């Protein structure tokens, strides 16, 4: 073999060896890759198996939960039905009670309205009465003021200037309200026993209606004093008491066998029983 042929043959052999080497390396690489893929596939299968197991467990748990939910739903349904009926019955009871209370309230309101109406009428009547009283008071006040101007002072039968003289009951009321002296009204009948008035006794002896004259006896301090032929509205004066004080009597009504008037005594003197 020539040198050139030998060179060519070595080149071919080297090339084949290179190819073989590359093929071997490729095969080894493929085997390594297959080994790696196999490991990964095993892991994946384990994970899938574990996932399947978890799915089974989840499915079982879900079924159990669904069963409990169905049971709970049935129980709740029954409970809700009972509760709803109880609520309906309670609502009916409350509505009936409210209706009854409303009827009572309306009845009470009607009664109250009647009572208020009656009270209003009474108040109106009272207002009318009060208005009438006010008018009467005003009229009485006017009369009193008029009466005050008619009162007079005169000298009594004892020569002493008397107090104000009342000629009738209304004027006497004015004197009583003044409070200057004590006043006691009296009526004497002819033929009657002596009448005790304050600390003295009076006895009518004679009355002359036509001439407005009268005569009476005054018993004071264990002595009798005759007041003879005294006139209408004349102050009849006398002194009496341990420390003598002036008493006055005035007769302002003279009738047949009867006279009426009043006795005037100082403040502090004994009053009639």
C-alpha positions as CSV (number, residue, x, y, z in Angstrom):
1,X,0.0,0.0,0.0
2,X,1.3,3.4,-0.9
3,X,1.7,6.1,1.6
4,X,-1.1,8.1,0.2
5,X,-3.5,5.1,0.5
6,X,-2.4,4.6,4.1
7,X,-3.1,8.2,4.9
8,X,-6.5,8.0,3.4
9,X,-7.3,4.8,5.3
10,X,-6.2,6.3,8.6
11,X,-8.3,9.4,7.9
12,X,-11.3,7.2,7.3
13,X,-10.7,5.2,10.4
14,X,-10.2,8.3,12.5
15,X,-13.4,9.7,11.1
16,X,-15.3,6.5,11.9
17,X,-13.8,6.5,15.4
18,X,-14.9,10.1,15.8
19,X,-18.4,9.2,14.7
20,X,-18.5,6.2,16.9
21,X,-17.3,8.3,19.8
22,X,-19.9,10.9,19.1
23,X,-22.6,8.2,18.9
24,X,-21.5,6.7,22.1
25,X,-21.5,10.2,23.8
26,X,-24.9,10.8,22.3
27,X,-26.1,7.4,23.5
28,X,-24.7,8.0,27.0
29,X,-26.3,11.5,27.0
30,X,-29.6,10.0,25.9
31,X,-29.4,7.4,28.6
32,X,-28.6,10.1,31.2
33,X,-31.5,12.1,30.0
34,X,-33.8,9.1,30.0
35,X,-32.7,8.4,33.6
36,X,-33.5,11.9,34.6
37,X,-36.8,11.9,32.8
38,X,-37.7,8.6,34.5
39,X,-36.9,10.1,37.9
40,X,-39.1,13.1,37.1
41,X,-41.8,10.8,35.8
42,X,-41.7,8.8,39.0
43,X,-42.0,12.0,41.0
44,X,-44.9,13.1,38.9
45,X,-46.7,9.8,39.2
46,X,-46.3,10.0,43.0
47,X,-47.7,13.5,43.0
48,X,-50.6,12.4,40.8
49,X,-51.2,9.4,43.1
50,X,-51.1,11.7,46.1
51,X,-53.4,14.2,44.3
52,X,-55.8,11.4,43.5
53,X,-55.8,10.3,47.1
54,X,-56.5,13.8,48.3
55,X,-59.3,14.0,45.7
56,X,-60.8,10.9,47.0
57,X,-60.6,12.2,50.6
58,X,-62.0,15.5,49.5
59,X,-64.8,13.8,47.7
60,X,-65.6,11.7,50.8
61,X,-65.5,14.7,53.0
62,X,-67.7,16.6,50.5
63,X,-70.2,13.8,50.5
64,X,-70.2,13.6,54.3
65,X,-70.7,17.4,54.4
66,X,-73.5,17.3,51.9
67,X,-75.2,14.6,54.0
68,X,-74.8,16.7,57.1
69,X,-76.1,19.7,55.3
70,X,-79.1,17.8,54.0
71,X,-79.9,16.6,57.6
72,X,-79.3,20.1,59.0
73,X,-81.5,21.6,56.2
74,X,-84.3,19.1,57.0
75,X,-84.0,19.9,60.8
76,X,-83.9,23.6,60.1
77,X,-86.8,23.3,57.8
78,X,-88.8,21.6,60.5
79,X,-87.6,24.1,63.2
80,X,-88.3,27.0,60.9
81,X,-91.8,25.7,60.2
82,X,-92.5,25.3,63.9
83,X,-91.0,28.7,64.6
84,X,-92.9,30.3,61.8
85,X,-96.1,28.9,63.2
86,X,-95.3,30.1,66.6
87,X,-94.5,33.5,65.2
88,X,-97.8,33.6,63.4
89,X,-99.7,32.6,66.5
90,X,-97.8,35.2,68.6
91,X,-98.5,37.8,65.9
92,X,-102.2,36.9,66.0
93,X,-102.3,37.2,69.8
94,X,-100.5,40.5,69.7
95,X,-102.9,41.9,67.0
96,X,-105.9,40.7,69.0
97,X,-104.5,42.3,72.2
98,X,-103.8,45.6,70.3
99,X,-107.3,45.6,68.9
100,X,-108.8,45.1,72.3
101,X,-106.5,47.8,73.8
102,X,-107.4,50.1,70.9
103,X,-111.1,49.6,71.6
104,X,-110.6,50.3,75.3
105,X,-108.6,53.4,74.5
106,X,-111.2,54.7,72.2
107,X,-113.9,54.0,74.9
108,X,-111.8,55.8,77.5
109,X,-111.2,58.7,75.1
110,X,-114.9,59.0,74.5
111,X,-115.5,59.0,78.3
112,X,-112.7,61.5,78.8
113,X,-114.2,63.8,76.1
114,X,-117.6,63.7,77.8
115,X,-116.0,64.5,81.1
116,X,-114.0,67.3,79.6
117,X,-117.1,68.6,78.1
118,X,-118.9,68.4,81.4
119,X,-116.0,70.1,83.2
120,X,-115.9,72.8,80.5
121,X,-119.6,73.5,81.1
122,X,-118.9,73.6,84.8
123,X,-116.0,75.9,84.3
124,X,-118.1,78.2,82.1
125,X,-120.8,78.1,84.8
126,X,-118.2,78.9,87.5
127,X,-116.8,81.7,85.3
128,X,-120.3,83.1,85.0
129,X,-120.8,82.8,88.8
130,X,-117.5,84.4,89.4
131,X,-118.4,87.2,87.1
132,X,-121.6,87.6,88.9
133,X,-119.8,87.6,92.3
134,X,-117.3,90.2,91.0
135,X,-120.3,92.3,89.9
136,X,-122.0,91.8,93.3
137,X,-118.7,92.7,95.2
138,X,-118.3,95.8,93.1
139,X,-121.9,96.8,93.7
140,X,-121.4,96.1,97.4
141,X,-118.2,98.1,97.5
142,X,-120.1,101.0,95.8
143,X,-122.9,100.7,98.3
144,X,-120.4,100.7,101.2
145,X,-118.7,103.8,99.9
146,X,-122.1,105.4,99.5
147,X,-123.1,104.3,103.0
148,X,-119.9,105.8,104.5
149,X,-120.8,109.2,103.2
150,X,-124.2,108.9,104.9
151,X,-122.8,108.1,108.3
152,X,-122.9,111.0,110.7
153,X,-121.8,112.0,114.2
154,X,-124.2,113.6,116.7
155,X,-124.2,114.5,120.3
156,X,-125.7,111.9,122.5
157,X,-128.2,112.3,125.3
158,X,-125.3,112.4,127.8
159,X,-123.9,115.4,125.9
160,X,-121.0,113.5,124.5
161,X,-120.2,113.5,120.8
162,X,-121.0,110.0,119.6
163,X,-119.3,107.8,117.2
164,X,-120.6,107.3,113.7
165,X,-124.3,106.5,113.8
166,X,-125.8,103.6,111.7
167,X,-129.4,104.1,110.7
168,X,-129.8,100.6,109.3
169,X,-128.2,97.2,109.1
170,X,-126.1,98.0,106.1
171,X,-124.6,101.1,107.7
172,X,-124.0,99.0,110.9
173,X,-122.0,96.5,108.8
174,X,-119.8,99.3,107.6
175,X,-119.2,100.3,111.2
176,X,-118.3,96.7,112.1
177,X,-115.8,96.6,109.3
178,X,-114.1,99.7,110.6
179,X,-113.3,97.9,113.8
180,X,-113.2,101.0,116.0
181,X,-115.8,99.6,118.5
182,X,-117.8,96.5,119.2
183,X,-121.3,96.4,117.9
184,X,-124.1,94.1,119.1
185,X,-127.6,94.1,117.4
186,X,-130.7,93.5,119.5
187,X,-134.5,93.4,119.3
188,X,-136.7,94.1,122.4
189,X,-140.3,93.2,122.9
190,X,-142.6,95.2,125.2
191,X,-143.5,93.1,128.3
192,X,-140.6,90.7,128.0
193,X,-138.0,90.2,130.7
194,X,-134.8,92.2,130.6
195,X,-132.5,91.0,127.8
196,X,-128.8,90.6,128.5
197,X,-126.7,92.3,125.9
198,X,-122.9,92.4,126.5
199,X,-122.6,93.3,130.2
200,X,-125.9,95.2,130.6
201,X,-129.6,94.3,130.5
202,X,-132.3,96.2,128.4
203,X,-136.0,96.1,128.9
204,X,-138.5,97.9,126.6
205,X,-141.2,99.8,128.5
206,X,-142.9,101.7,125.8
207,X,-142.8,102.2,122.0
208,X,-144.6,104.8,120.0
209,X,-144.4,103.9,116.3
210,X,-146.4,106.9,115.2
211,X,-144.1,109.5,116.8
212,X,-141.0,107.4,116.6
213,X,-140.4,107.4,120.3
214,X,-139.6,104.7,122.9
215,X,-138.7,104.3,126.5
216,X,-136.5,101.5,128.0
217,X,-134.7,100.6,131.2
218,X,-130.9,100.0,131.3
219,X,-129.6,97.8,134.1
220,X,-125.8,98.2,134.6
221,X,-123.5,98.0,137.6
222,X,-126.4,97.0,139.9
223,X,-128.5,100.1,139.1
224,X,-131.3,100.8,136.8
225,X,-131.4,103.8,134.4
226,X,-134.6,104.8,132.6
227,X,-134.1,106.2,129.1
228,X,-137.4,108.0,128.5
229,X,-138.9,109.2,125.2
230,X,-135.8,108.6,123.1
231,X,-136.0,109.2,119.4
232,X,-135.2,107.1,116.3
233,X,-131.5,107.0,115.5
234,X,-130.7,109.0,118.7
235,X,-127.5,107.9,120.5
236,X,-128.4,106.9,124.1
237,X,-125.3,107.1,126.2
238,X,-124.3,105.9,129.7
239,X,-121.1,104.9,131.5
240,X,-120.5,101.5,133.0
241,X,-117.8,99.3,134.3
242,X,-115.2,99.4,137.1
243,X,-113.3,102.0,135.1
244,X,-116.3,103.6,133.6
245,X,-116.4,103.6,129.8
246,X,-119.0,105.1,127.4
247,X,-121.7,102.7,126.1
248,X,-124.1,103.8,123.3
249,X,-127.2,102.3,122.0
250,X,-129.2,103.3,119.0
251,X,-132.7,102.2,118.1
252,X,-133.2,102.5,114.3
253,X,-136.5,100.5,114.0
254,X,-139.6,101.3,116.1
255,X,-142.7,99.2,115.7
256,X,-145.8,98.6,117.8
257,X,-144.5,97.0,121.0
258,X,-141.1,96.3,119.5
259,X,-137.8,98.1,118.8
260,X,-134.6,97.0,117.1
261,X,-131.1,98.6,117.1
262,X,-127.6,98.0,118.3
263,X,-125.3,98.5,121.3
264,X,-121.9,100.1,120.8
265,X,-119.1,99.3,123.3
266,X,-115.4,100.3,123.4
267,X,-112.8,97.8,122.2
268,X,-111.8,95.6,125.2
269,X,-115.2,95.7,126.8
270,X,-117.0,92.4,127.4
271,X,-119.0,91.1,124.5
272,X,-122.4,89.4,124.4
273,X,-122.4,85.6,125.0
